[in-house]
Amino acid sequence: MDVPRLNGHDHITRGVRAATAPLLIAMVITGSFTVIEFVGGLLTGSLALMSDAGHMLTDTLALALSFGAMKVAMRPSNEEKTFGFLRAEILAALVNGTTLIVISLLIFYEAARRVLEPPEVEGPLMLVVAVLGLAANAAGLYLLHDKSKGSLNVRGAFLHMLGDLLSSVAVIVGALLILFFDMRIADPVLSILIGSIILLGAWRLVTQSTSILLESVPGHLKLADVRAALQTVEGVVEVHDLHVWTLTSGLHAMSAHVVVEDRRVSDCAGIVQQCEEILKGQFSISHTTFQLECRSCEPRMCTLDPTRPPQ
């Protein structure tokens, strides 16, 4: 038996498919330059450069993870996975965010050690490698910018690369300070700045991913507003047991019990249609489930009560 597809699922799947090519190209660019930057960090003795290389390595892995998650997310729903595999992207975003937090903490540790004993750093080569890294990161950001607006998974990869671009800028500044003023302490200090930027973006990514996995109400919505909008439909008396959650980036779902005035069942189709139009037009909720109840129905029979045994 075929499983009905979610409303809006085709649109989301097309968006996922369109983002795979930029992800793959960005992964090749980032992976290639990771090796160059790591070797440059070893030759110059720059922690900032090696930190950036380590960050670029995780970028490559993050891009690979995002790419794989997108491939999984495009698989159709089935009898067991009735919502499909769209949450694979959210899981990938959570893993990417957690990895970034660990990396930032490691950078803080090594930077603190180097603040006490600043090592010798080769400024000119450090500057050259950092400029090349900036160019590589800029290319990756350009490829992912548009796609990052519609996918939390791609946004995770985008944040990885944005952190790298800012890291490259910091490394360039550090190289100039070392080259012209012999400020060796600039290297670990700027590494701390890089780690802070990474940590901030990672924390936001983890909280957003966790919120979706816990099926929280989407941040841009308020249940009171949704309930009030539904109750403007003629014939609707009350809305209760209202739940709104996010399946994946850009695809929201809702279920609710809607109490209507006593009328023929055939007349209720128009009420459901109006409710669906309001939810899609005002709140971008495309997947909806309504349980209609007549006003004379006993509320205790329709209210979610985990302590009451099944009837």
N, C-alpha and C positions, 0 to 999 in steps of 0.2 A: 504494500500500500504506500502511495506517495505521501510524504509529509508536507503539508502546506508550508510555503515559504513566508517568512516574516515580511510584513509591509515595510518597505524601505531597505530590505536586505540586498536586493539587486543593486540599488544605488550605492550602498556601502561597499559591496563586493567590487563594483567597477572602480570605486575610488581606491580600494586596496590594490587592485591590479595595476592601476596607473602609477602607483607610488613605488612599485618593485624595481623598475628600471633605474630611477634616480638613486635608490638605495644601493643597488649593485655597483653602479659607477662610483658613488661616493666611497663605498667599501674598498674598491680597488685603489683609488687615489690615496685614501688614508692608510691602508695597509702597506703600500709601497713606501710612503714617506716615513712611516714608523721606524723602519730599519735605518733609514738615513739619519733621522734625528737621534736615535739611540746611539749610533756610532759617533755622531757629532758630540753627544753628551760625554761619552767616554773619552774622546780625544781632548775636549776642552776642560773636563772636570767640573762642568756646570750642573748643579742639582736642578736648577730651574729647567734646563734643557732636557735632562733625563726624566724629570717629573712630567714634562710635556710629552716626551716620548712614551712614557708609561700610560699617560692619559690617552694618547693616540692609539696605543695598543688596545686599550679597553674600548675605544671608539670603534676600532675595526671589529672587535668581538661583538660590540653592541649592535653595529650595523648588520653583522651576520645573523645575530639573534632576531633582530627586527625583520630582516628579510625572510628568515625561516618561519617566523610567526605569521607573516603575511601570507605565505604559501599555505600554511595550515588554515588560516582564517577564511581562505577562499573555498575551502571544501564545503559542500552542501550539507544541510541538516539531514538527519536520519532518524530512525525510530528511537535510538538511545539519546542522541544529542539533538533534541528537538529545536534548540535555539542555534544550532550550528556550532562552529568553532571560533566565533568572533572574539570570545574572551581570551584567545591565545595572544592577541596583541596586547591586552592589558597585563597579562602575566609577564610578557617580555618587557614591558615598560617598568614593571615593579622590579624585575631582576636588574635591569639597567640602572635604575635609581639606587638600589641597594649597593650595587658594585661601585658606583660613583662615591657614595658615602664612605665606603671602606678606603678607596683610593685617597680621598681628601684627608682622612685621618692619618694615613701613612705619610703623606706629604708633610703634614704638620709635625709629625714625630721627627722626620729626618731634617726638616728645616730648623726646628728648635735645636737640634744637635749642632748644626752648622753655624747657627748664630753665635754659639759659644766659641767655636773654632772655625772661622771662615777659611776655606781652602783656597789654593791658587786656582784661578779661572782664566782660560784663554779667551779674551774678549773678542778679537776679530773673527775667529772661526765660529764662535758662539753667535755672533751677529748674523753671519751669512746663513747659517743653518736655520736660525729663527725666522729670517725673512722668507726663506723657502717654505718653512712650515706655515707661515701666515698665508702665503699664496695657496697652498694645498687646502688649508682649512676654509679659506674664502670660497674656493671652488666647490667644496662639499656643501657649505651652507647655501650657496646659490642653488644647487640641485635640490636641496631638501626644503627650502623655505616655504614654498607654496603648499606642499603636501603636509607640512607639519601642522597646519591650521586645522585639518580635519581628522587627524589621527593622533591619539595619545602615544601610540607606539612610535610613530615617526617623530613626534615631538621629543620623545626620549632620546632618539638618535640625534636629532637636531641640537638638543641641549648639550649632548656630548661634544659635538663639533663646535658649538658656540663657546663652550668652556675652553676648548683647545685654541680657538682663535684668540680669545682674551689672554690665554696663557702665552701664546706666541708674541702678542703685543708686550706683555710683561717681560718676557725674555729679551726682547729687543731693547726695551728701556734699561733692563739690567746690564746688557752687553755694552750699551753706550756709557752708562755710569762707570762700569769697570774700565772701559777703554780710555775714557777721558779723565776720570777722577780717581781711578784705582779704588773704587768703593766695592770691595769684595763682599761686604755684608749685604749689598743690594740683592745678591743672588738668593740667599735663603729668605730674606724679607719678602721679596716678590713671589717666592714659592708659597709662602703663607697666604699672600693675596690670591694667588691662583687657586689654592686649596679652598679658600673661603668662597670664591665664586662657584666652584664646582659643588661645594656642599649645599649652597643655597638652592641652586637649580635641582639638585638631586632630591633634596627634602621635599620640594614642591611636587616633583614627579612621583615620589613614593606616596605622599598623602593623597594625591589625586587617584592613583592606581588603587590604593587601599580602599578609598571611598567607593569606587565603582565595584570592587570585589565584594564589599560589604553591603552592596545594593542600597547605598544612601540616596537620598533625594538629590538630583543634580543641583549643583551649586547655583545655577541661574534661575532656579524655580523655587516657589513657595507653595506648599500644599494648600494654604488658605486661599491663595489666588486661583489655583486650579479648581478647588471646590466651589468658590464663588462664581467662577465662569460657567461651570456645569449647571449650577442652580439657576442660571438665567434662562435656560431652555424651558419653553412652555411645557408644562406637564410634569416637570421634575420638582418633587417636594423636598427631597433631602439626598445628600451624598455622604456615605460613611464607608469605613474600611477602605479608605483611599490609599493606594500605594503607587509611587512613581520611582523608577530606578533607571539606570543606564546599562544597556547590554554591552555596548562598546562605544568608542568615540563617535558621536554624531547620531546614535540610535538609542532613543529613549522608549521606555515601555510604561504602561499604566494599567492598573486594575482597580475596579471600584464597584461597590454596591450602590445602585441608584434607585431610590424610592420614588415611584411615580403615582399619579392620581389613578384611581380605578378606571380602567378602560380596556377595550379589546386588545388582544395580543397583537393583531395586525397593525394597530395604530402605533405600537411601540417602536416599529422599525424607523419611523421618522425621527423619534426622539434620539435613538442611538446614532443615526446619521448626523444629526445636528451636534451631538456631543463630540463625535469623531472630528467633524469639521472645525469645531472650536479648539480642540486639543492640538490638531495639526497646524492650524493657522496661527494661533496665539502662543503656543508653547513648544512647537516642533516635536510633538509626541505622535509617532506614527503607528506604534503597535499598542492596541488598546483591547481590554477585555471588560465588558460590563455584565453585571448580574442585576437584572431588573427585579424589583420587588413592588408589590402593590401597597398602597398606604395602609390597608387593613391587615397586612402580614404582621405576625408577632415579631418584634425586633430581636427577641432572644433566640429565635430560630435562625437568624441571619448574621448575628454578630460573631466575629472570630473570638472564641474562648478556648484556649488550650487546656483548661481544666475540665471542660465538659466532654464526656465520652462520646464517640461517634454514635449517630442515631441509626 
